[in-house]
Amino acid sequence: MPYLELSLDLDHRDPDVAEQACFASGALSVTLADAADTPILEPLPGTTPLWPSVRLTALYEAGTDAQAVIGELRDALADPQLPVTVRVLEDRVWEREWLKDFHPRRHGRRLWICPGGQPPPVTEADEPAVIVWLDPGLAFGTGTHPTTALCLAWLDETALSGARVLDVGSGSGILSVAALALGAGHAVAIDIDPQALLASRENAERNGVAGRLSVRPADAPWGGDYDVVVANILAEPLLALAGAIAGATRPGGRLVLSGLLATQAATVAARYAAWFDIEPARILGDWAALAGRRRN
């Protein structure tokens, strides 16, 4: 069945008002995205992601009166000239679209992230490959983004045997599942998005580590005394959650922080230096990751 797609750039307009107006007019789904390629991956808990220029895309059933919906949006945003683009989309399995650009990738010496049915190429290596079979579903995290890749490479080189791991902002569960595949004893994955919690559970089951993974919403107790903490979110939530992350890490425990632009690394490193000995930033393109060890 085809669908009707409406999209518009919000600029200074309130995205919450626009999103509510779309759902009130019968939208099946509403997506807020960056209209100017300014990277923001995950908002603070309980907030709407905001970019300098926000593009809203709403999906409606075929046959929806587009002009009526546009009129409601213009009324809600108090802009009678608001430009809105309309197009008809042929039906497809949208959650499978990511497969077009997702192929087996190696991170570090032995860790491979692979979509189902696509094993890694045969290569000569000092150690056997550790394969994580991944289906992100509707959650963030395939290993293709530099921030995730930086964290995966760090996990590959970190001693994880029997470790207790906390994954803050788990998305698809890629980091916690990878840690378990690399030998961690138990992991706790937390996220604000129910779709992410579902994806984390499913990917843990797919890789045979579900019995060693606990999945929790971000407002549930995190627990503490973790040997390893991974947090691939954003600079702002990393700064806001610094005390909680430090409190969850045992003395001598390790952490890796990402979701950072390289220009933000020094600010985040300075905040975490209150508790951790922070190593020089790892840079990949415009992105950075920070690793450190909790002081006693």
C-alpha positions as CSV (number, residue, x, y, z in Angstrom):
1,M,0.0,0.0,0.0
2,P,1.4,3.4,-0.9
3,Y,1.7,6.2,1.7
4,L,1.6,10.0,1.6
5,E,4.7,11.8,2.9
6,L,4.7,15.4,4.1
7,S,7.9,17.1,4.9
8,L,8.9,20.7,5.9
9,D,11.8,22.6,7.4
10,L,10.8,24.0,10.8
11,D,13.7,26.5,11.2
12,H,12.8,28.5,14.3
13,R,9.4,26.9,14.7
14,D,8.6,24.6,17.7
15,P,9.1,21.0,16.7
16,D,6.9,19.7,19.6
17,V,3.9,21.8,18.3
18,A,4.5,20.6,14.8
19,E,4.8,17.0,15.8
20,Q,1.6,17.1,17.9
21,A,-0.3,18.8,15.0
22,C,0.8,15.9,12.7
23,F,-0.4,13.2,15.0
24,A,-3.6,15.1,15.6
25,S,-4.2,15.1,11.8
26,G,-3.7,11.3,11.6
27,A,0.0,10.8,11.0
28,L,1.2,7.2,11.2
29,S,4.7,8.3,12.2
30,V,6.6,11.6,12.6
31,T,10.4,11.9,12.3
32,L,12.5,14.9,13.3
33,A,15.9,15.1,11.5
34,D,18.7,17.5,10.8
35,A,18.0,19.7,7.8
36,A,21.6,20.9,7.5
37,D,23.8,17.9,8.3
38,T,24.6,19.1,11.8
39,P,25.3,15.8,13.7
40,I,23.2,15.2,16.8
41,L,22.7,11.5,17.7
42,E,20.8,11.4,21.0
43,P,19.1,14.0,23.1
44,L,19.1,14.4,26.9
45,P,16.6,12.2,28.6
46,G,13.1,13.6,28.3
47,T,14.0,16.2,25.6
48,T,13.3,16.7,21.9
49,P,16.4,16.6,19.7
50,L,17.0,20.1,18.3
51,W,19.3,21.1,15.4
52,P,19.8,24.6,14.0
53,S,17.5,23.6,11.2
54,V,15.0,20.8,11.8
55,R,13.2,18.9,9.1
56,L,9.9,17.2,10.0
57,T,8.7,14.2,8.0
58,A,5.2,12.8,8.6
59,L,3.8,9.6,7.0
60,Y,0.0,9.3,6.3
61,E,-2.2,6.6,4.8
62,A,-2.8,6.9,1.1
63,G,-6.0,8.9,0.4
64,T,-5.3,11.4,3.2
65,D,-6.4,14.9,2.2
66,A,-3.0,16.5,2.0
67,Q,-4.3,20.1,1.6
68,A,-6.4,19.7,4.8
69,V,-3.4,18.4,6.7
70,I,-1.2,21.3,5.4
71,G,-3.9,23.7,6.5
72,E,-3.9,22.3,10.0
73,L,-0.1,22.4,10.2
74,R,0.0,26.1,9.0
75,D,-2.7,27.0,11.6
76,A,-0.8,25.2,14.4
77,L,2.5,27.0,13.5
78,A,0.8,30.3,12.8
79,D,2.4,30.5,9.3
80,P,-0.2,30.6,6.4
81,Q,2.7,30.5,3.9
82,L,4.6,27.5,5.4
83,P,6.2,25.5,2.6
84,V,5.3,21.8,2.7
85,T,6.5,19.1,0.3
86,V,4.1,16.3,-0.5
87,R,5.0,13.0,-2.3
88,V,3.6,9.5,-2.6
89,L,5.8,6.6,-1.4
90,E,5.4,3.1,-2.6
91,D,5.2,0.5,0.2
92,R,8.4,-1.2,1.3
93,V,9.8,-2.8,4.4
94,W,11.2,0.4,5.8
95,E,13.1,-1.2,8.7
96,R,15.1,-3.2,6.2
97,E,16.3,-0.1,4.2
98,W,19.5,0.1,6.4
99,L,20.7,-3.1,4.8
100,K,21.7,-1.2,1.6
101,D,24.7,0.4,3.4
102,F,25.4,-2.2,6.1
103,H,28.0,-4.8,5.3
104,P,30.4,-6.8,7.5
105,R,33.0,-4.5,9.1
106,R,36.0,-5.3,11.3
107,H,36.8,-3.2,14.4
108,G,40.2,-3.7,15.9
109,R,42.0,-7.0,15.4
110,R,39.2,-9.5,15.7
111,L,35.7,-8.0,16.2
112,W,33.3,-8.1,13.3
113,I,29.9,-6.6,13.1
114,C,27.8,-8.3,10.5
115,P,24.2,-8.2,9.3
116,G,22.4,-11.5,9.4
117,G,23.4,-13.8,6.5
118,Q,26.6,-11.8,5.6
119,P,29.6,-13.5,7.3
120,P,32.9,-11.7,7.3
121,P,35.4,-12.4,4.5
122,V,38.0,-15.1,5.1
123,T,41.2,-13.4,6.3
124,E,44.4,-14.4,7.9
125,A,44.5,-13.3,11.5
126,D,46.4,-13.9,14.7
127,E,43.2,-14.6,16.6
128,P,39.8,-16.1,15.6
129,A,37.2,-13.6,14.6
130,V,34.6,-12.6,17.1
131,I,31.4,-12.0,15.2
132,V,28.4,-10.0,16.4
133,W,25.3,-10.5,14.2
134,L,23.3,-7.3,14.2
135,D,19.9,-6.1,13.3
136,P,19.5,-2.6,14.6
137,G,15.7,-2.5,13.8
138,L,14.6,1.1,14.5
139,A,17.4,1.9,17.0
140,F,20.7,3.7,16.4
141,G,23.9,1.7,16.1
142,T,25.3,-0.5,13.2
143,G,29.0,0.3,13.7
144,T,29.1,2.4,10.5
145,H,29.1,5.7,12.4
146,P,32.6,6.8,13.5
147,T,31.5,7.2,17.2
148,T,30.3,3.6,17.3
149,A,33.4,2.4,15.4
150,L,35.7,4.1,17.9
151,C,34.0,2.4,20.8
152,L,34.0,-1.0,19.2
153,A,37.8,-0.7,18.5
154,W,38.3,0.2,22.1
155,L,36.3,-2.8,23.3
156,D,38.3,-5.1,21.0
157,E,41.6,-4.0,22.7
158,T,40.3,-3.9,26.3
159,A,40.6,-6.8,28.7
160,L,36.9,-7.8,29.3
161,S,37.1,-11.3,30.6
162,G,34.4,-11.7,33.3
163,A,33.8,-7.9,33.4
164,R,30.6,-6.2,34.5
165,V,29.7,-3.6,31.8
166,L,27.3,-0.7,31.8
167,D,26.1,0.6,28.4
168,V,24.6,4.1,28.7
169,G,22.5,4.9,25.7
170,S,22.6,1.4,24.3
171,G,20.7,2.0,21.0
172,S,20.7,-1.3,19.1
173,G,22.7,-2.9,21.9
174,I,25.8,-3.1,19.7
175,L,28.3,-2.1,22.4
176,S,27.0,-4.2,25.2
177,V,26.5,-7.3,22.9
178,A,30.0,-6.8,21.5
179,A,31.4,-6.6,25.0
180,L,29.7,-9.9,26.0
181,A,30.9,-11.5,22.8
182,L,34.4,-10.4,23.7
183,G,34.2,-12.1,27.1
184,A,32.4,-9.8,29.5
185,G,30.6,-11.6,32.2
186,H,27.4,-9.4,32.4
187,A,26.2,-6.2,30.9
188,V,23.4,-3.7,31.7
189,A,22.1,-1.7,28.7
190,I,20.0,1.4,29.4
191,D,18.3,3.8,27.0
192,I,15.4,6.3,27.0
193,D,13.9,4.8,23.8
194,P,11.7,1.7,24.1
195,Q,12.6,0.7,20.5
196,A,16.3,0.6,21.6
197,L,15.5,-1.6,24.6
198,L,13.7,-4.0,22.3
199,A,16.5,-4.0,19.7
200,S,19.1,-4.6,22.5
201,R,17.1,-7.7,23.7
202,E,16.7,-9.1,20.3
203,N,20.3,-8.6,19.3
204,A,21.4,-10.3,22.6
205,E,19.2,-13.2,21.7
206,R,20.5,-13.3,18.2
207,N,24.1,-13.6,19.5
208,G,23.3,-16.1,22.3
209,V,24.2,-13.7,25.2
210,A,20.7,-12.7,26.3
211,G,21.2,-14.5,29.6
212,R,24.1,-12.2,30.4
213,L,22.4,-8.9,29.4
214,S,20.0,-6.8,31.5
215,V,18.0,-4.2,29.7
216,R,16.6,-1.2,31.6
217,P,15.0,2.1,30.9
218,A,17.2,5.1,31.7
219,D,15.1,6.2,34.6
220,A,15.5,2.8,36.4
221,P,18.4,2.3,38.9
222,W,21.7,1.7,37.0
223,G,23.4,-0.2,39.8
224,G,27.1,0.3,40.4
225,D,30.6,-1.1,40.8
226,Y,31.0,-1.7,37.0
227,D,34.4,-2.7,35.6
228,V,33.7,-1.1,32.3
229,V,31.3,1.8,31.3
230,V,30.6,2.7,27.7
231,A,28.5,5.8,26.8
232,N,28.1,6.7,23.1
233,I,25.6,9.6,23.4
234,L,26.4,13.3,23.0
235,A,28.6,15.9,24.7
236,E,25.7,17.6,26.5
237,P,24.3,14.4,28.1
238,L,27.8,13.2,28.9
239,L,28.4,16.4,30.8
240,A,25.1,16.2,32.6
241,L,25.5,12.5,33.5
242,A,29.2,12.7,34.5
243,G,28.5,12.3,38.2
244,A,26.2,9.3,37.7
245,I,28.6,7.6,35.3
246,A,31.5,8.2,37.7
247,G,29.4,6.8,40.6
248,A,28.6,3.7,38.6
249,T,32.3,2.9,37.8
250,R,34.3,1.0,40.4
251,P,37.7,2.3,41.5
252,G,40.2,1.2,38.8
253,G,37.3,0.6,36.3
254,R,37.6,1.7,32.7
255,L,35.3,3.8,30.5
256,V,34.9,5.0,27.0
257,L,32.9,8.1,26.0
258,S,31.8,9.0,22.5
259,G,29.2,10.7,20.4
260,L,31.6,13.7,20.6
261,L,32.8,16.0,17.9
262,A,36.6,16.4,18.1
263,T,36.1,20.0,19.1
264,Q,34.1,18.9,22.2
265,A,36.6,16.4,23.5
266,A,38.6,18.8,25.7
267,T,35.5,20.1,27.5
268,V,34.2,16.6,28.2
269,A,37.7,15.3,29.2
270,A,38.0,18.2,31.7
271,R,34.7,17.3,33.3
272,Y,35.5,13.6,33.7
273,A,39.1,14.4,35.0
274,A,37.5,15.0,38.4
275,W,37.2,11.2,38.7
276,F,39.1,9.6,35.9
277,D,42.6,9.6,34.4
278,I,41.7,10.5,30.8
279,E,43.8,9.4,27.8
280,P,44.4,11.5,24.8
281,A,41.3,11.6,22.5
282,R,40.9,9.1,19.8
283,I,39.9,10.9,16.6
284,L,38.2,9.5,13.5
285,G,37.2,12.1,11.0
286,D,35.4,14.9,12.8
287,W,34.5,12.6,15.7
288,A,36.3,11.7,19.0
289,A,36.2,9.1,21.8
290,L,37.7,9.5,25.3
291,A,38.9,6.5,27.3
292,G,40.0,6.6,30.9
293,R,40.4,4.8,34.2
294,R,38.6,5.6,37.5
295,R,41.0,6.7,40.2
296,N,40.9,5.0,43.6
